[in-house]
Amino acid sequence: MAEINVREVVLDILVELSKGEEYSNVLIAAALDKYDYLDGKEKAFIKRVCEGTIERRIQIDYVLDQYSKTPVIKMKPLIRELLRMSVYQLLFMAHIPASAVCNEAVKLAKKRRFQQLQGYVNGVLRNIARGKEAIAYPDREKELPAWLSVRYSMPLWLVSHFSGAYGQETCEKILDAFLEREAVCVRLDQRLTEKEREALVEAWRADGVEVEAHPYLSYAVRLQKAAGVHRLAGYAEGRFAVQDVSSMLVVEAAGICAGNTVIDVCAAPGGKALHAAEKLQGTGRVIACDVSQYKTEKIEENRARLGLENVTVRVQDARVREASLVGQADILLADVPCSGLGVIGHKQDIKYRVTAESLREITRLQREIITNVIDYIKPGGILMYSTCTMNPGENEEMVGWICETFGFGLVSMAADLPEPLKEEAEQGMVQLLPGVHETDGFFFAKLRKKEASV
C-alpha cells in the first residue's frame, strides 16, 4: 500500500471545500473513513489542520495578505489552500518545526505541478515564520470591529450582527466560545439505574475519555477525547444518545405527561423526538417526521438502537399540511430550519456561507412551516418552537408573529428548567448564548394554543 501524505489529504479536503458544494464536516468524515487504517495521530492531524484552517481562515488570510505580493483572493485555488494550511501550522501548532512546515509545502507544490511557484511558497512561509511575533493586527482601541473580526476569524458583518443584538461585551464572549475545543454532549438513558450510569462512566474513563457532568441536567454529560462516539461502551446497546444540552432543555421545558401525543415536524436525527419518547415511559406516542427518506432512516436507526417502541417515524414535508395530523398533538416540537449561527463552534464554515440576505430568506421558510403545522396542535396544546441560531428575526420576532397571527400565548418554563435559566424562562422564551451559557447558541419558546370557545 502506497504511503499516504497526510498533508496532501488535508490539501485535497480544503480544495474540495473551496468549491462550495459540501460542508467541511462531511468532507473530513469521508476522508477519515477512507483512511481509517492510518495511525490515530495521523488522523488527528488531518482533523486538526482541516478544522483549524477553516476556523481561522480570516486571520490566516489577513496575515498572508501582509506577506504575499499576490493577494489571497487572486491566488490559484490549490496554492491558496496550501498556504492557508501551512500558515495555520506556523501560527497555531508550535510543536511542528517551521522548517518542516515550509519544506512539506514546497514538496506539495512541486508534486501538484506548481514547480514555478515553489520559490514563492517557500519565501512567503519562511517570512511569516520569522516575523510571526511582529504581525501587525488592527488596533483594538481604534478599530474594535476589525480587531474582533481578525482575532476571532469572524466576518465583519457577523461581528456587527452579534454586537447589535447582544452588546459588545457579550459579542466577544460568543466569538471566544466559538474557538474553544468543543466537548461532545450526550444524554444518558434516564431508564438506567445510578449503578449502571456509574459503570458506563467508569468504562469511558478507562478508555481515556474525559467525562464531566453537565451543570444544567443530571442526565447530560460532556465528553472530551472521545475518538468516535459510536465506539464507546454502551453506544450499541442504546444507553446514551448524542445530543446537545440545549436540545434536551426543549423537551425538559415541554412538560410532557404520560399518555401525551408528541409530534416532531422537523425531527432528524431524532434527538428531541426520542428524548420525548423516553419521557413518556412507554405510554402515549411520538410521531417523528422529516422531509426525506435519508433523514427518517437516521431517526429510525437511533430509535431502534435506543429501544423505543412508542415512536412512529414518517416521511413528511413540514411545508405541506397533513390532514391526518390535525388536532392530534398535545405537544408539537418545531425545531425549524434556521441560519445555524449558534453552532458555528461545531460547523465553522457556516460563518462563511451565511449572508444578511439568507437571514431574511430563512424567516419566510419558518413562517411557511409554522403556518402548515400549527393546526396539528389540540386546543390548549403546546408548541415548542426552537432554532439553533442567534438572530432576533428568527427567534423573538418569529414568536411574536406566531402569537399575533395564531392567537397563541407564551407560557413560563421556569418550573422545568435549571436555576441559571429560570429568570429568563419565566417569560416563556430562552436565548442561549455560547460563552454566556454552557451550551450551543440556541433559542426555544413555549406557547399554548387557546382552548376552544364554548
RAWO-V497069 format. One record per residue. OMEGA is omega as a letter, one per 20 degrees, with the letter a starting at -180 (NA if undefined). Layout:
# RAWO-V497069
OMEGA ; OMEGA
This chain:
# RAWO-V497069
a ; r ; a ; r ; a ; r ; r ; r ; r ; a ; a ; r ; a ; r ; r ; r ; a ; r ; r ; a ; a ; r ; a ; a ; r ; a ; r ; r ; a ; r ; a ; r ; r ; a ; a ; a ; a ; r ; a ; r ; r ; r ; r ; r ; r ; a ; a ; a ; r ; a ; a ; r ; r ; a ; a ; a ; a ; r ; r ; a ; r ; r ; a ; a ; r ; a ; a ; r ; r ; r ; a ; a ; a ; r ; r ; a ; a ; r ; r ; a ; r ; r ; a ; a ; r ; r ; r ; r ; a ; a ; a ; r ; a ; a ; r ; a ; r ; a ; r ; r ; a ; a ; a ; r ; r ; r ; a ; r ; r ; a ; a ; r ; r ; a ; a ; a ; r ; a ; r ; r ; a ; a ; a ; a ; a ; r ; r ; r ; a ; a ; a ; r ; a ; r ; a ; r ; r ; a ; a ; a ; a ; a ; a ; r ; r ; r ; r ; a ; a ; a ; a ; r ; r ; r ; a ; a ; r ; r ; r ; r ; a ; r ; a ; a ; a ; r ; a ; a ; r ; r ; a ; r ; r ; a ; r ; a ; r ; a ; r ; r ; a ; r ; r ; a ; r ; r ; r ; r ; a ; r ; r ; r ; r ; r ; r ; r ; a ; r ; r ; a ; r ; r ; r ; a ; r ; r ; r ; r ; r ; a ; a ; r ; r ; a ; a ; a ; a ; a ; r ; a ; r ; a ; r ; r ; r ; a ; r ; a ; a ; r ; a ; r ; r ; a ; a ; a ; r ; a ; r ; r ; r ; a ; r ; a ; r ; r ; r ; a ; r ; a ; r ; a ; a ; a ; a ; a ; r ; r ; a ; r ; r ; r ; r ; a ; r ; b ; a ; j ; r ; a ; a ; a ; a ; r ; r ; r ; r ; r ; a ; r ; r ; r ; r ; r ; r ; r ; a ; a ; r ; a ; a ; r ; a ; a ; a ; r ; r ; r ; a ; r ; r ; r ; a ; a ; a ; r ; a ; a ; a ; a ; r ; a ; a ; r ; a ; r ; a ; r ; a ; a ; a ; a ; a ; a ; a ; r ; a ; a ; r ; r ; r ; r ; r ; r ; a ; r ; a ; a ; r ; a ; a ; a ; r ; r ; r ; a ; a ; a ; r ; a ; r ; a ; a ; r ; r ; r ; a ; r ; r ; a ; a ; a ; r ; r ; r ; r ; r ; a ; a ; r ; a ; a ; a ; a ; r ; a ; r ; r ; a ; a ; a ; r ; r ; a ; a ; r ; r ; a ; r ; a ; a ; a ; r ; a ; a ; a ; r ; r ; r ; r ; r ; a ; a ; a ; a ; r ; r ; r ; r ; a ; r ; r ; a ; a ; a ; a ; a ; a ; a ; a ; a ; a ; r ; a ; r ; a ; r ; r ; r ; r ; r ; a ; r ; a ; r ; r ; a ; a ; r ; r ; a ; r ; r ; a ; r ; a ; r ; r ; r ; r ; r ; r ; a ; NA
